[in-house]
Amino acid sequence: MNNKRSIAFTVELLGLFILLMMVIVMVTQVFVMSRAKTVEARRLTQAVMIAQSTAEAASSERDPKQLAETFSGMDNVMSAEYDDSTGSIGIVFDTNGVPDDEDYLVVLHRASEDRGSGVYVTDSIEVYYCAPDKLEGMIYDLETGRHFAGEEAGS
């Protein structure tokens, strides 16, 4: 009789141990998923701020080559290059101060439309999160435009 109680106790203890392990695994998965969502939210927040900064700077200059130079002078910009073939500017933003780490790549596509009173410029800003030489999916995009009057447009 004592042996049956001992076996029943051992089986019950084993069952409780398995249940406890399942709870621990589930709680761990919740924390891991929470961490992943936190990192994703931080990246999106930084991408929105970078896109807004890019749009503000882009609204100050009509000429894309001059605009690339303006971006190069910004504090957290590692590089900014104008591509004649595509008419776009590629800007690499560094947000953590670690060289050769994952950074934000901003691609600014600019289209101009002549109007009687000046030029209307439309900017399409795409923000990517990437490691060096490895472009991942787009995090955020922003469309903006500005009218440059005749004297601002260089007419």
ROSEPA-717632 format. One record per residue (C-alpha): residue in three letters; x, y, z; residue number from 0. Coordinates in steps of 0.1 Angstrom, whole numbers, m for minus. Layout:
N
(rec ala, (X, Y, Z), NUM)
...
***
This chain:
155
(rec met, (0, 0, 0), 0)
(rec asn, (29, 23, 9), 1)
(rec asn, (45, 16, m25), 2)
(rec lys, (13, 26, m44), 3)
(rec arg, (13, 60, m25), 4)
(rec ser, (49, 65, m34), 5)
(rec ile, (43, 58, m71), 6)
(rec ala, (12, 81, m71), 7)
(rec phe, (31, 109, m54), 8)
(rec thr, (60, 105, m79), 9)
(rec val, (36, 106, m109), 10)
(rec glu, (18, 136, m94), 11)
(rec leu, (51, 154, m88), 12)
(rec leu, (63, 146, m124), 13)
(rec gly, (29, 160, m137), 14)
(rec leu, (33, 192, m117), 15)
(rec phe, (69, 195, m129), 16)
(rec ile, (58, 192, m165), 17)
(rec leu, (31, 217, m160), 18)
(rec leu, (55, 241, m144), 19)
(rec met, (79, 237, m173), 20)
(rec met, (51, 245, m198), 21)
(rec val, (42, 276, m179), 22)
(rec ile, (79, 287, m178), 23)
(rec val, (82, 281, m216), 24)
(rec met, (50, 301, m223), 25)
(rec val, (61, 330, m201), 26)
(rec thr, (95, 330, m218), 27)
(rec gln, (79, 332, m252), 28)
(rec val, (58, 361, m241), 29)
(rec phe, (89, 380, m230), 30)
(rec val, (108, 372, m262), 31)
(rec met, (78, 383, m283), 32)
(rec ser, (76, 415, m262), 33)
(rec arg, (113, 422, m268), 34)
(rec ala, (109, 417, m305), 35)
(rec lys, (79, 441, m306), 36)
(rec thr, (98, 467, m286), 37)
(rec val, (127, 466, m310), 38)
(rec glu, (103, 469, m340), 39)
(rec ala, (86, 499, m324), 40)
(rec arg, (119, 516, m317), 41)
(rec arg, (130, 511, m353), 42)
(rec leu, (97, 525, m366), 43)
(rec thr, (99, 555, m343), 44)
(rec gln, (134, 563, m354), 45)
(rec ala, (124, 558, m391), 46)
(rec val, (96, 583, m387), 47)
(rec met, (119, 608, m371), 48)
(rec ile, (145, 603, m398), 49)
(rec ala, (119, 607, m426), 50)
(rec gln, (107, 639, m410), 51)
(rec ser, (142, 653, m407), 52)
(rec thr, (148, 644, m443), 53)
(rec ala, (116, 660, m454), 54)
(rec glu, (124, 692, m435), 55)
(rec ala, (159, 694, m450), 56)
(rec ala, (146, 686, m485), 57)
(rec ser, (122, 715, m483), 58)
(rec ser, (150, 739, m480), 59)
(rec glu, (168, 732, m512), 60)
(rec arg, (157, 729, m548), 61)
(rec asp, (188, 715, m564), 62)
(rec pro, (193, 677, m555), 63)
(rec lys, (231, 679, m557), 64)
(rec gln, (232, 708, m533), 65)
(rec leu, (207, 689, m511), 66)
(rec ala, (230, 659, m510), 67)
(rec glu, (258, 682, m497), 68)
(rec thr, (233, 696, m471), 69)
(rec phe, (226, 661, m459), 70)
(rec ser, (263, 653, m457), 71)
(rec gly, (267, 682, m432), 72)
(rec met, (240, 668, m408), 73)
(rec asp, (252, 654, m374), 74)
(rec asn, (240, 618, m377), 75)
(rec val, (245, 613, m414), 76)
(rec met, (274, 590, m424), 77)
(rec ser, (271, 596, m461), 78)
(rec ala, (248, 612, m487), 79)
(rec glu, (252, 606, m524), 80)
(rec tyr, (233, 619, m554), 81)
(rec asp, (227, 594, m582), 82)
(rec asp, (223, 611, m616), 83)
(rec ser, (209, 580, m633), 84)
(rec thr, (180, 576, m610), 85)
(rec gly, (177, 612, m598), 86)
(rec ser, (177, 600, m562), 87)
(rec ile, (197, 607, m531), 88)
(rec gly, (209, 579, m509), 89)
(rec ile, (215, 589, m473), 90)
(rec val, (229, 567, m445), 91)
(rec phe, (219, 577, m410), 92)
(rec asp, (237, 564, m380), 93)
(rec thr, (216, 563, m348), 94)
(rec asn, (238, 544, m323), 95)
(rec gly, (273, 557, m330), 96)
(rec val, (288, 523, m338), 97)
(rec pro, (306, 522, m371), 98)
(rec asp, (297, 493, m395), 99)
(rec asp, (267, 485, m375), 100)
(rec glu, (231, 483, m387), 101)
(rec asp, (220, 518, m399), 102)
(rec tyr, (191, 535, m416), 103)
(rec leu, (193, 540, m453), 104)
(rec val, (170, 568, m467), 105)
(rec val, (163, 570, m504), 106)
(rec leu, (149, 603, m516), 107)
(rec his, (133, 603, m550), 108)
(rec arg, (126, 638, m564), 109)
(rec ala, (103, 648, m592), 110)
(rec ser, (98, 684, m605), 111)
(rec glu, (69, 700, m623), 112)
(rec asp, (72, 734, m638), 113)
(rec arg, (44, 758, m630), 114)
(rec gly, (38, 794, m641), 115)
(rec ser, (49, 808, m608), 116)
(rec gly, (78, 785, m602), 117)
(rec val, (85, 748, m597), 118)
(rec tyr, (66, 722, m576), 119)
(rec val, (89, 695, m562), 120)
(rec thr, (75, 662, m550), 121)
(rec asp, (98, 641, m527), 122)
(rec ser, (93, 604, m520), 123)
(rec ile, (112, 594, m489), 124)
(rec glu, (118, 557, m482), 125)
(rec val, (135, 545, m450), 126)
(rec tyr, (152, 511, m448), 127)
(rec tyr, (169, 494, m418), 128)
(rec cys, (200, 476, m430), 129)
(rec ala, (233, 461, m421), 130)
(rec pro, (263, 472, m443), 131)
(rec asp, (257, 459, m479), 132)
(rec lys, (225, 442, m470), 133)
(rec leu, (192, 461, m477), 134)
(rec glu, (162, 448, m458), 135)
(rec gly, (125, 457, m463), 136)
(rec met, (112, 493, m462), 137)
(rec ile, (102, 504, m427), 138)
(rec tyr, (85, 537, m435), 139)
(rec asp, (78, 559, m465), 140)
(rec leu, (67, 595, m468), 141)
(rec glu, (55, 617, m496), 142)
(rec thr, (60, 654, m494), 143)
(rec gly, (60, 684, m517), 144)
(rec arg, (69, 721, m519), 145)
(rec his, (65, 749, m543), 146)
(rec phe, (96, 769, m551), 147)
(rec ala, (89, 804, m563), 148)
(rec gly, (107, 817, m594), 149)
(rec glu, (136, 832, m575), 150)
(rec glu, (140, 801, m553), 151)
(rec ala, (138, 778, m583), 152)
(rec gly, (166, 795, m601), 153)
(rec ser, (145, 810, m629), 154)
***
